[in-house]
Amino acid sequence: MDKWLNSLVTPDPQTGFELAIKLARMGVRYTQPDEEKLKQGRKQYDDHAGFLIAASQVVSIHFQTVARANNYWTKNDKK
């Protein structure tokens, strides 16, 4: 695969969240590089809330990593 991740640093939280989604999607692609098998698997989780919730959890974990790399939680901390 081509190099696509140069940094976890993003200009703002919205871009950071989009990066978290990209990280989750790329993780799936690395795990299942066969495009046809990947598409076939979608049928299994498309209509299952549990699978969609699990996908959201993965994105959330990635966003925590991106947020930490960008210091999102302390930049706006007025304490």
NUTI-283627 format. One line per field, with one value per atom (N, C-alpha, C, CB): residue number from 1; atom name; x, y, z. Coordinates in steps of 0.05 Angstrom, whole numbers, padded with zeros to 5 digits, always signed. Glycine has a CB too. Example, Ala and Ser with C-alpha at 12.3 -4.5 7.8 and 13.67 -1.06 7.14 Angstrom:
BEGIN
k	1|1|1|1|2|2|2|2 .
a	N|CA|C|CB|N|CA|C|CB .
u	+00264|+00246|+00264|+00226|+00257|+00273|+00258|+00282 .
v	-00114|-00090|-00066|-00089|-00045|-00021|+00001|-00012 .
w	+00156|+00156|+00156|+00181|+00142|+00143|+00157|+00114 .
//
This chain:
BEGIN
k	1|1|1|1|2|2|2|2|3|3|3|3|4|4|4|4|5|5|5|5|6|6|6|6|7|7|7|7|8|8|8|8|9|9|9|9|10|10|10|10|11|11|11|11|12|12|12|12|13|13|13|13|14|14|14|14|15|15|15|15|16|16|16|16|17|17|17|17|18|18|18|18|19|19|19|19|20|20|20|20|21|21|21|21|22|22|22|22|23|23|23|23|24|24|24|24|25|25|25|25|26|26|26|26|27|27|27|27|28|28|28|28|29|29|29|29|30|30|30|30|31|31|31|31|32|32|32|32|33|33|33|33|34|34|34|34|35|35|35|35|36|36|36|36|37|37|37|37|38|38|38|38|39|39|39|39|40|40|40|40|41|41|41|41|42|42|42|42|43|43|43|43|44|44|44|44|45|45|45|45|46|46|46|46|47|47|47|47|48|48|48|48|49|49|49|49|50|50|50|50|51|51|51|51|52|52|52|52|53|53|53|53|54|54|54|54|55|55|55|55|56|56|56|56|57|57|57|57|58|58|58|58|59|59|59|59|60|60|60|60|61|61|61|61|62|62|62|62|63|63|63|63|64|64|64|64|65|65|65|65|66|66|66|66|67|67|67|67|68|68|68|68|69|69|69|69|70|70|70|70|71|71|71|71|72|72|72|72|73|73|73|73|74|74|74|74|75|75|75|75|76|76|76|76|77|77|77|77|78|78|78|78|79|79|79|79 .
a	N|CA|C|CB|N|CA|C|CB|N|CA|C|CB|N|CA|C|CB|N|CA|C|CB|N|CA|C|CB|N|CA|C|CB|N|CA|C|CB|N|CA|C|CB|N|CA|C|CB|N|CA|C|CB|N|CA|C|CB|N|CA|C|CB|N|CA|C|CB|N|CA|C|CB|N|CA|C|CB|N|CA|C|CB|N|CA|C|CB|N|CA|C|CB|N|CA|C|CB|N|CA|C|CB|N|CA|C|CB|N|CA|C|CB|N|CA|C|CB|N|CA|C|CB|N|CA|C|CB|N|CA|C|CB|N|CA|C|CB|N|CA|C|CB|N|CA|C|CB|N|CA|C|CB|N|CA|C|CB|N|CA|C|CB|N|CA|C|CB|N|CA|C|CB|N|CA|C|CB|N|CA|C|CB|N|CA|C|CB|N|CA|C|CB|N|CA|C|CB|N|CA|C|CB|N|CA|C|CB|N|CA|C|CB|N|CA|C|CB|N|CA|C|CB|N|CA|C|CB|N|CA|C|CB|N|CA|C|CB|N|CA|C|CB|N|CA|C|CB|N|CA|C|CB|N|CA|C|CB|N|CA|C|CB|N|CA|C|CB|N|CA|C|CB|N|CA|C|CB|N|CA|C|CB|N|CA|C|CB|N|CA|C|CB|N|CA|C|CB|N|CA|C|CB|N|CA|C|CB|N|CA|C|CB|N|CA|C|CB|N|CA|C|CB|N|CA|C|CB|N|CA|C|CB|N|CA|C|CB|N|CA|C|CB|N|CA|C|CB|N|CA|C|CB|N|CA|C|CB|N|CA|C|CB|N|CA|C|CB|N|CA|C|CB|N|CA|C|CB|N|CA|C|CB|N|CA|C|CB|N|CA|C|CB .
u	+00017|+00000|+00018|-00019|+00007|+00021|+00022|+00007|+00043|+00044|+00023|+00073|+00006|-00016|-00017|-00042|-00004|-00005|+00021|-00013|+00022|+00046|+00047|+00049|+00024|+00023|-00004|+00030|-00006|-00031|-00040|-00030|-00023|-00029|-00048|-00003|-00070|-00090|-00096|-00116|-00107|-00111|-00134|-00116|-00153|-00176|-00189|-00197|-00207|-00219|-00236|-00237|-00249|-00265|-00247|-00280|-00224|-00205|-00194|-00183|-00190|-00180|-00200|-00175|-00226|-00246|-00247|-00274|-00244|-00243|-00218|-00243|-00196|-00173|-00178|-00148|-00192|-00199|-00215|-00214|-00234|-00250|-00232|-00272|-00214|-00195|-00178|-00177|-00168|-00152|-00168|-00143|-00193|-00210|-00214|-00238|-00220|-00224|-00199|-00234|-00176|-00151|-00143|-00129|-00150|-00146|-00160|-00154|-00185|-00200|-00188|-00230|-00179|-00166|-00141|-00160|-00125|-00100|-00107|-00083|-00128|-00136|-00148|-00156|-00164|-00176|-00171|-00207|-00148|-00141|-00156|-00111|-00170|-00185|-00211|-00191|-00213|-00236|-00262|-00232|-00263|-00288|-00297|-00285|-00279|-00286|-00295|-00262|-00282|-00289|-00318|-00270|-00325|-00352|-00373|-00354|-00365|-00383|-00389|-00372|-00369|-00372|-00391|-00345|-00394|-00412|-00440|-00410|-00448|-00476|-00482|-00480|-00461|-00465|-00470|-00442|-00458|-00460|-00477|-00433|-00486|-00501|-00526|-00510|-00540|-00566|-00564|-00587|-00540|-00537|-00526|-00518|-00542|-00534|-00509|-00557|-00506|-00482|-00456|-00484|-00456|-00432|-00427|-00435|-00448|-00445|-00435|-00471|-00445|-00436|-00406|-00453|-00398|-00370|-00353|-00367|-00362|-00347|-00344|-00361|-00365|-00364|-00344|-00391|-00342|-00323|-00294|-00327|-00289|-00262|-00255|-00261|-00274|-00269|-00264|-00293|-00279|-00275|-00248|-00296|-00238|-00211|-00190|-00206|-00194|-00175|-00176|-00181|-00200|-00203|-00189|-00232|-00190|-00175|-00146|-00181|-00135|-00107|-00100|-00099|-00117|-00112|-00115|-00132|-00135|-00138|-00115|-00164|-00104|-00081|-00056|-00074|-00053|-00030|-00032|-00029|-00057|-00062|-00067|-00085|-00066|-00070|-00097|-00047|-00118|-00144|-00155|-00164|-00151|-00164|-00152|-00163|-00127|-00115|-00112|-00088|-00115|-00113|-00134|-00115|-00158|-00180|-00187|-00205|-00169|-00174|-00167|-00157|-00187|-00183|-00176|-00208|-00171|-00166|-00140|-00165 .
v	-00024|+00000|+00025|+00000|+00046|+00071|+00083|+00091|+00099|+00113|+00135|+00125|+00135|+00155|+00170|+00141|+00160|+00173|+00186|+00152|+00212|+00227|+00238|+00249|+00243|+00255|+00251|+00285|+00251|+00252|+00280|+00235|+00299|+00327|+00338|+00344|+00350|+00361|+00390|+00344|+00406|+00435|+00440|+00449|+00421|+00425|+00398|+00444|+00397|+00372|+00359|+00377|+00374|+00362|+00346|+00384|+00357|+00343|+00319|+00362|+00322|+00300|+00277|+00310|+00283|+00262|+00248|+00274|+00263|+00251|+00233|+00273|+00241|+00224|+00198|+00239|+00201|+00177|+00157|+00185|+00167|+00150|+00137|+00166|+00152|+00142|+00120|+00164|+00124|+00104|+00078|+00114|+00080|+00056|+00042|+00064|+00057|+00045|+00032|+00066|+00045|+00034|+00009|+00055|+00008|-00016|-00040|-00012|-00035|-00057|-00065|-00048|-00046|-00052|-00068|-00026|-00061|-00076|-00105|-00062|-00107|-00133|-00151|-00129|-00139|-00153|-00139|-00157|-00144|-00130|-00138|-00133|-00162|-00171|-00155|-00202|-00139|-00121|-00136|-00105|-00158|-00173|-00184|-00196|-00196|-00206|-00184|-00221|-00161|-00137|-00129|-00114|-00128|-00121|-00142|-00117|-00167|-00188|-00186|-00216|-00179|-00176|-00154|-00172|-00134|-00111|-00120|-00090|-00140|-00150|-00161|-00172|-00172|-00184|-00163|-00201|-00140|-00120|-00096|-00111|-00093|-00070|-00065|-00074|-00085|-00082|-00090|-00098|-00093|-00102|-00079|-00126|-00069|-00047|-00053|-00039|-00077|-00084|-00080|-00113|-00087|-00084|-00054|-00099|-00039|-00010|+00004|+00002|-00005|+00007|+00000|-00004|-00025|-00033|-00016|-00063|-00010|+00007|+00035|+00008|+00045|+00072|+00072|+00080|+00050|+00048|+00049|+00022|+00036|+00036|+00065|+00017|+00079|+00107|+00124|+00118|+00119|+00134|+00130|+00125|+00105|+00100|+00114|+00069|+00113|+00127|+00157|+00121|+00168|+00197|+00204|+00205|+00187|+00192|+00195|+00170|+00178|+00178|+00204|+00154|+00212|+00237|+00261|+00239|+00261|+00283|+00286|+00279|+00264|+00264|+00276|+00236|+00267|+00277|+00307|+00262|+00317|+00345|+00362|+00348|+00349|+00363|+00378|+00382|+00366|+00379|+00385|+00361|+00366|+00369|+00391|+00344|+00398|+00418|+00445|+00409|+00447|+00472|+00492|+00468|+00482|+00500|+00499|+00492|+00486|+00484|+00510|+00460|+00523|+00550|+00548|+00567|+00524|+00521|+00534|+00492 .
w	+00000|+00000|+00000|+00025|-00011|-00012|+00016|-00031|+00021|+00047|+00046|+00051|+00066|+00067|+00093|+00062|+00114|+00140|+00146|+00162|+00144|+00149|+00177|+00129|+00189|+00216|+00228|+00214|+00254|+00268|+00274|+00294|+00269|+00275|+00254|+00276|+00263|+00246|+00253|+00247|+00235|+00241|+00260|+00216|+00263|+00280|+00287|+00267|+00307|+00315|+00293|+00339|+00277|+00255|+00236|+00238|+00229|+00212|+00227|+00203|+00253|+00269|+00270|+00298|+00271|+00271|+00244|+00277|+00223|+00196|+00193|+00174|+00205|+00205|+00221|+00217|+00243|+00259|+00243|+00284|+00227|+00209|+00189|+00195|+00177|+00157|+00170|+00146|+00194|+00208|+00211|+00236|+00219|+00222|+00196|+00234|+00175|+00149|+00138|+00129|+00142|+00132|+00148|+00134|+00173|+00189|+00178|+00218|+00169|+00157|+00130|+00152|+00115|+00089|+00092|+00073|+00112|+00117|+00127|+00138|+00143|+00153|+00131|+00176|+00113|+00091|+00065|+00096|+00053|+00028|+00003|+00023|+00004|-00018|-00021|-00016|-00041|-00045|-00047|-00071|-00061|-00063|-00036|-00083|-00021|+00006|+00024|+00018|+00021|+00037|+00031|+00032|+00006|-00002|+00008|-00032|+00006|+00015|+00045|+00008|+00060|+00089|+00097|+00102|+00081|+00087|+00090|+00066|+00074|+00076|+00104|+00055|+00117|+00143|+00165|+00150|+00162|+00184|+00177|+00192|+00152|+00144|+00161|+00116|+00168|+00182|+00212|+00169|+00222|+00250|+00267|+00251|+00285|+00302|+00318|+00321|+00327|+00343|+00328|+00352|+00302|+00286|+00281|+00259|+00277|+00272|+00297|+00262|+00320|+00346|+00350|+00369|+00343|+00346|+00328|+00339|+00304|+00285|+00297|+00257|+00309|+00322|+00345|+00332|+00359|+00381|+00371|+00397|+00349|+00337|+00329|+00312|+00316|+00308|+00333|+00292|+00354|+00379|+00391|+00400|+00390|+00401|+00384|+00401|+00358|+00340|+00345|+00310|+00350|+00355|+00381|+00356|+00401|+00425|+00420|+00446|+00403|+00396|+00381|+00378|+00362|+00347|+00365|+00323|+00382|+00401|+00420|+00417|+00429|+00446|+00431|+00457|+00406|+00390|+00385|+00364|+00384|+00378|+00403|+00360|+00426|+00452|+00453|+00456|+00440|+00439|+00467|+00424|+00486|+00512|+00529|+00527|+00525|+00542|+00528|+00550|+00502|+00488|+00497|+00458|+00502|+00509|+00539|+00493|+00554|+00583|+00596|+00594|+00609|+00621|+00650|+00618|+00661|+00690|+00698|+00697 .
//
